[in-house]
Amino acid sequence: MDTRLRHCRLSESVAMSIDLRDLRHFLSVAAAGSISRAAQMQHMTQPALSVLIKQLEEQLGTPLFERLPKGVALTDAGERLRAHAKDILLRTELAYEEISQQARVPNGQVAVGLPQSLARFLTVPVVSDVLSRWPQIRLQVIELSSGYIPEHLQKGDIDVGMTFAQDERRDLNYTHLIDEELVFISSASQIRRHLGAAGLRRKTIHLSEMGDFPMILPSRTHSLRVRLEDYLQRAGQRLTIAAEVNTTSQLIGLAASGVGTTILSYSSLVGENSAADVRALHIEKPALTRSVYLCTNPSTPKTMAVMSVMRLLVDTVKRLTTEGVWPTSMEHQQSGG
C-alpha cells in the first residue's frame, strides 16, 4: 500500500475516534491546570477523566500534558491541539446555529475581554442588556490588561476585546470607537510648589511645564505609558519619573496625597473616592488623547451570539458617552452634567 495513502487512512481513523466530548474534556483540563479540578467541573471522577486524557494521548501518539507535582501543564503538542479544539467546537456551534430553526435566537458562550478602566463603565449595562435581551447567551466579562487582550484574542481565549492601541504584530481587526482626553492630575500643594499660587487658578498646563513635577505613571509596558512616551518623543520633552504604579485608583490616591502627579484619562476620575482631592488640568501643546478600539480576530468565525454582543458593545459606548455617563473629556462632563 502506498505510504501516503496508509498515512491518510491512519489520520482519518484517529480523527473519527475523537469526538467533541473528548475535546471538551481536554480543554477543561487545560483551563483548570489540574485533572482533579477539571473532573469536579465536569462532574466526573478523577480516574475516569485521567483515562480519557490518556486514551486521547495514545490516539494522537504524543503527550498532551506534562505531569507536575501539583497539576498539569500543556506540552507543545497540547498547545496546538488546544487551538484546534477551540476552533472545532466554535465552528460546530456556528454550524448548529446556522442550521437550527432556533438560529434566529442568539445562543452560546461569548467571552469579552475589557481593561479595568472600561469594565467599570461597560460591565453592568452590557451584562444587564444581554440577560434581558438574549437569556440564552452565556456571557463572560473578563478584566485584562489592555496589552494582553490581542494575545488572548489570537489564542481564542476571548471572542471580542477592547483596547487602547493597535498591536501591529498581530493579524486582528480594530474598529475605532472614541478618543478619551488625557489630563494632568495633581494636588493643590504640588501645583503651588511648581507653578506658584497663580497656578491654582489655572485650567490648563503645557506639556513643557511638567518636567519638574514628580510623576507617578504606569510601567513602560502599559498602553497609556506607551502612548505618553510617543507624545514625549515627538514633542522633544522629558518627565521626571518618581515611581511606576499600574493601578488607576492608586495613582489618583497618590496624586491626592501630594506624593506625586500623574496623567490619566479624564474618565478615570469618575467614581473614585480620591478624585475630590485632586486638580485636573487640560494638557495643551499638544493636547493628549488615547483611542478606544473594538478588537476581534478575523480568522475566528463569529456566531450570532458574538455578533450580537459586539453590536451591543458599540451601541453602549455610544450611549454612555453621549449621555455623559462616560465622559471622554472635561468639556463633555461639564456639558453632560
SULPE-V877639 format. One record per backbone hydrogen bond with DSSP energy under -0.5 kcal/mol. NH is the residue of the N-H (numbers start at 0). CO is the residue of the C=O. E is the energy in kcal/mol with one decimal. If there is no record, write none. Layout:
nh,co,e
NH,CO,E
NH,CO,E
//
This chain:
nh,co,e
5,1,-2.4
6,2,-2.4
7,3,-2.2
8,4,-2.4
9,5,-2.1
10,6,-2.4
11,7,-2.3
12,8,-2.1
13,9,-2.3
14,10,-2.6
15,11,-2.5
16,12,-1.3
17,13,-0.7
17,14,-0.9
18,16,-0.6
22,18,-1.5
23,19,-2.4
24,20,-2.7
25,21,-2.4
26,22,-2.6
27,23,-2.0
28,24,-2.0
29,25,-2.3
30,26,-2.5
31,27,-2.2
32,28,-2.4
33,28,-0.6
37,33,-2.0
38,34,-2.4
39,35,-1.8
40,36,-2.0
41,37,-2.2
42,39,-0.9
43,38,-3.1
48,44,-2.0
49,45,-2.7
50,46,-2.2
51,47,-1.9
52,48,-2.4
53,49,-2.4
54,50,-2.7
55,51,-2.1
56,52,-2.3
57,53,-2.2
58,54,-2.5
59,55,-2.0
60,56,-1.3
61,56,-1.6
65,72,-4.0
66,64,-0.6
67,70,-2.4
71,32,-1.9
72,65,-1.8
74,63,-2.1
78,74,-2.4
79,75,-1.8
80,76,-2.4
81,77,-2.4
82,78,-1.7
83,79,-2.0
84,80,-3.4
85,81,-2.2
86,82,-1.8
87,83,-2.9
88,84,-2.6
89,85,-2.2
90,86,-2.6
91,87,-2.2
92,88,-2.2
93,89,-2.4
94,90,-2.5
95,91,-2.3
96,92,-2.2
97,93,-2.2
98,94,-1.7
99,95,-3.2
102,99,-1.5
103,100,-0.5
104,101,-2.2
105,103,-0.6
107,135,-1.8
109,137,-2.3
111,109,-0.5
111,139,-3.3
112,159,-2.4
113,111,-0.5
113,141,-2.5
117,114,-1.0
118,114,-2.6
119,115,-1.6
120,117,-1.1
121,117,-2.3
122,118,-2.2
125,121,-2.4
126,122,-2.6
127,123,-2.3
128,124,-2.3
129,125,-2.6
130,126,-2.3
131,127,-1.8
132,128,-2.8
133,129,-2.5
136,133,-2.1
137,107,-2.5
138,136,-0.9
139,109,-2.8
141,111,-3.3
141,139,-0.6
142,140,-0.5
143,113,-2.1
147,144,-1.8
148,144,-0.9
148,145,-0.7
149,145,-0.6
151,147,-2.1
152,148,-2.3
153,149,-2.3
154,150,-1.9
155,151,-0.8
155,152,-0.6
156,151,-2.0
157,151,-1.0
158,110,-2.6
159,110,-1.5
160,294,-2.5
161,112,-1.6
162,292,-1.9
166,164,-0.6
167,165,-1.0
169,166,-1.5
171,169,-1.7
172,295,-2.8
174,293,-2.7
175,173,-0.5
176,291,-3.0
177,291,-1.0
179,289,-3.4
180,327,-3.8
181,287,-2.8
182,263,-3.2
183,280,-2.4
184,182,-0.5
184,261,-3.0
185,183,-0.5
185,278,-2.3
190,186,-2.1
191,187,-2.5
192,188,-2.0
193,189,-1.9
194,190,-3.0
195,191,-1.2
198,195,-1.4
199,196,-1.4
200,197,-1.5
201,198,-1.1
204,281,-2.2
206,283,-1.7
208,205,-1.6
209,206,-1.3
212,209,-1.2
214,212,-1.0
214,239,-3.1
215,260,-3.3
216,214,-0.5
216,242,-1.7
221,218,-1.7
225,221,-2.3
226,222,-2.0
227,223,-2.3
228,224,-2.8
229,225,-1.7
230,226,-1.9
231,227,-2.9
232,228,-2.4
233,229,-2.1
234,230,-2.1
235,231,-1.0
236,231,-2.1
239,212,-0.6
240,238,-0.9
241,214,-2.9
241,239,-0.8
242,214,-1.4
244,216,-1.7
247,245,-0.5
250,246,-2.1
251,247,-2.3
252,248,-2.2
253,249,-2.5
254,250,-2.0
255,251,-2.6
256,252,-1.8
257,254,-1.1
258,253,-1.6
259,253,-1.0
260,213,-2.6
261,184,-2.5
263,182,-1.6
265,180,-2.4
267,264,-1.5
268,265,-1.7
269,266,-1.1
271,268,-1.7
274,271,-1.2
275,272,-0.6
276,273,-1.8
277,274,-1.4
278,185,-3.7
280,183,-2.6
280,278,-0.5
281,202,-2.7
282,181,-0.5
283,204,-2.6
283,281,-0.5
289,179,-2.1
290,163,-0.6
291,177,-2.6
292,162,-3.1
293,174,-2.6
294,160,-3.3
295,172,-2.1
297,295,-0.7
299,296,-1.5
300,298,-0.5
302,300,-0.6
306,302,-2.4
307,303,-2.2
308,304,-2.2
309,305,-2.4
310,306,-2.2
311,307,-2.0
312,308,-2.4
313,309,-2.0
314,310,-2.5
315,311,-2.6
316,312,-2.3
317,313,-2.1
318,314,-2.4
319,315,-2.8
320,316,-2.2
321,317,-2.2
322,318,-2.4
323,319,-0.6
324,319,-1.1
325,319,-2.1
326,324,-0.6
332,328,-1.9
333,329,-2.0
334,330,-2.9
335,331,-2.6
336,332,-2.1
//
